[in-house]
Amino acid sequence: MASTKITWSWGTDTVLDFDPATDVLDFGWFSSNFFTIEEVDGSVVISIPSNNQTYTLSGVSLSDLTIDNITASDTSAISAWEDALADAGSDSSDDDSDAAVVPDAPENLTATTVSESQVELSWDAATVEGTGTVSQYNVYVNGELVGTTSDTSYTISDLDADTEYSITVSAVDEAGESATSDALDVTTDASTDDSGDTDTDDSDTGDTSGSDSDGSSDDASGDDTSDSDDSDSSSSSKTFSPYIDMSLSSAQDVVDIVSEAGLSAVTLAFLVTSGTDTIGWGGSGDVEDATLYNGTSMASVIAELQEMGVEVTISLGGAAGSEAATTFSSVDALVAAYQSIIDTYGVTKLDFDIEGSSLSDTDANDMRNEALAILQANNPDLEISYTLPVTTDGLTDAGLALLESAAEAGVEISYVNIMAMDYGDYYDSGDMGDDAISAAEATLAQLDELGIDTQLVITPMIGINDVTSEVFTLEDAQQLVDYVESNDDIAGISMWSLSRDNGDTEGYVSAVGSGLSQDDYDFSTIFNSVTTSDSSDDTADDDTSDDTSDDTSDTDSGTDDTASGDTGDSSDNSDTSDDDTADNTDDSDTSDDSSDVADDSSTDDDSTGTTTSIVWNWGTDTVIDFDPSTDTLDFGWFSSSNFDISEEDGNVVISIPSNDQTYILEDVSLADMTIDDIVANDASALAEWEDAIEEAQAEADALDTTDGLVA
């Protein structure tokens, strides 16, 4: 019997020699919204549209399969296969009426509660006029995607006071995304804070932002450290413990990888639910008998790392799996499962990565926190961390609620680890180093307001993020190190992930490469410097400390203000800020930044042109008022295979076929353009534009010559 594990592998088309009588497809934690099932020319084809990827069972039809050929940890994946196999059994594949159709747009979008900073929404469930099951709803603010949910309600947070927003919702099923609902225009309540955006005292950001007028972060690290300006506390205890995805086959070499990267700590991910009241790596097996791909026991590998002096943290949860508390039957069973990790692997650090739908599962969060309080009482040396998603405005409401639950249960949180990644266009400033710092400063202010006394760890996704317009560079890494070394409230840095710290996948998102041009372990080398620095608080020069304090003094005014205020000064220290944002240091630029984000553009520093970032935005048709003499298109890390260029009715049309998306340069022909209108990190994208422009200009020149002869 052969078991084939369905995994993420960008752009691949895998053909399987599959025997339905004996073989099995293992979908792990893939949910039904990640893949489609169809039969093409007598072969089953499994497509993963978002990853430009397929698996083909050569010569095997759907009617040849049974549900016994499928294993999956996510029930929606099993349901999708049951439906597909049932349809095949009734010959419905020949009946177009059973093809999935896009849902109708959601109706009756309503704001149930409006405050200064958030809006609570509800709407009627979308209907499908035919075959299809709604799996999620997308929520848009001013045309930008800000969140998804499987419910018919959603809370939008971190909004500006006394500001009008246009909100829409769409529905998604197997066939794709619906049209958006009728727009709901909502104006947030006016601010009741009399301190004003320009106030730099503790009333705006709490002790974490400092009370000195010069914004010095040396005096702003809270009561425990504010009197120790000359101490080494800001750097001597910093850590770097990157995540490594143990579900990848390359993880079998984790000992060699950690050694080659020169690490003193590593975080192994992820343990998740693997059955009734059991947990296992990647959702398979159990803790005690777990093995890697080469058959080596997990326990022996962890023991070898520990003998090398490497501090091992075990992480539970993650984006794809179910953390144990979401499925376990009781607190006692949960305590026993967590205790088995400590006993089997001899670790004293457990990390809980809670995101997606798990983050808002209050029953599971409360049960987990009750279990962790018991676990810490039984293991006094145990350190617990929570890894949570953030925007540049800090933790979400659900993340804050989870931490409040932990505090109430008596859990001692060693640090909160923020995932500085995948913010989305609405929050992204265009500079990932600045965004990470803004997220950290905002989170520190939130923790101070909650009265939770703990430090932060910052975890960027190195290289190209899942939101591909966001790219965390080596320069951003050095900027983050400089910030962490200067701030007593930051315990260290992690990253997602060690398996990606190489240049093997240049130009695209991958689980096994950063997508950047780099040498092996370049990011690890930079981040690891925080553990070896012998500098004290004095290493924080005036520019750096002023940057972070200036940012937090305007925390309540919105993320764009924070990010822009930081960028201008931080470029002096690390040269990571591009020219377009380096001069936007005035708080008055906030409104401009916000509007830029809404239409995917940012204004150049000389105000003579506009740069429009080409980003993934499913199903949209964006019309751009483009001036070829001044404006530019920024393709980021898009490669030529991601888009097509054409000219239709005198307009340049940029199509992204896999995303059902277009950009249109209205009344601009290809002959009007030059290569100076294009910015791209991927050489193939530039080459594609050079060819298209040269061909158009040659045709225009030939036409001019012909016209001259006729005259």
Sequence and secondary structure as in RCSB ss.txt:
>XXXX:A:sequence
MASTKITWSWGTDTVLDFDPATDVLDFGWFSSNFFTIEEVDGSVVISIPSNNQTYTLSGVSLSDLTIDNITASDT
SAISAWEDALADAGSDSSDDDSDAAVVPDAPENLTATTVSESQVELSWDAATVEGTGTVSQYNVYVNGELVGTTS
DTSYTISDLDADTEYSITVSAVDEAGESATSDALDVTTDASTDDSGDTDTDDSDTGDTSGSDSDGSSDDASGDDT
SDSDDSDSSSSSKTFSPYIDMSLSSAQDVVDIVSEAGLSAVTLAFLVTSGTDTIGWGGSGDVEDATLYNGTSMAS
VIAELQEMGVEVTISLGGAAGSEAATTFSSVDALVAAYQSIIDTYGVTKLDFDIEGSSLSDTDANDMRNEALAIL
QANNPDLEISYTLPVTTDGLTDAGLALLESAAEAGVEISYVNIMAMDYGDYYDSGDMGDDAISAAEATLAQLDEL
GIDTQLVITPMIGINDVTSEVFTLEDAQQLVDYVESNDDIAGISMWSLSRDNGDTEGYVSAVGSGLSQDDYDFST
IFNSVTTSDSSDDTADDDTSDDTSDDTSDTDSGTDDTASGDTGDSSDNSDTSDDDTADNTDDSDTSDDSSDVADD
SSTDDDSTGTTTSIVWNWGTDTVIDFDPSTDTLDFGWFSSSNFDISEEDGNVVISIPSNDQTYILEDVSLADMTI
DDIVANDASALAEWEDAIEEAQAEADALDTTDGLVA
>XXXX:A:secstr
  EEE    TT EEEE   TTT EEE TT  GGG EEEEETTEEEEEEGGGTEEEEETT  GGG  GGGEE SSH
HHHHHHHHHHHHHHTTGGG GGGSB         EEEEE SS EEEE      SSB    EEEEEETTEEEEEES
SSEEEE S  TT EEEEEEEEEETTEE      EEEE      TT TT  SHHHH GGG S TT  GGG S TTT
TT TTSSTTTTT EE  EEETTSGGGGGHHHHHHHHT SEEEEEEEEEEETTEEEETTBS STT B TTS BHHH
HHHHHHHTT EEEEEEE SSS  GGGT S HHHHHHHHHHHHHHH  SEEEEE  GGGGG HHHHHHHHHHHHHH
HHH TT EEEEEEEEETTEE HHHHHHHHHHHHHT  EEEEEEEE    TTT  S HHHHHHHHHHHHHHHHHHH
T   EEEEEEB EE SSTT EE HHHHHHHHHHHHT TTEEEE  B GGG SSTTTTS BTTB SSS  TTHHHH
HHHGGGT    GGGS HHHHHHHHHHHHTGGG HHHHHHHHHHHHHHHH  S HHHHT  SGGGHHHHHHHHHTT
EEE TTSS EEEE    TT EEEE   TTT EEE TT  GGG EEEEETTEEEEEEGGGTEEEEETT  GGG  G
GGEE SSHHHHHHHHHHHHHHHHHHHHHHHHHHHH 
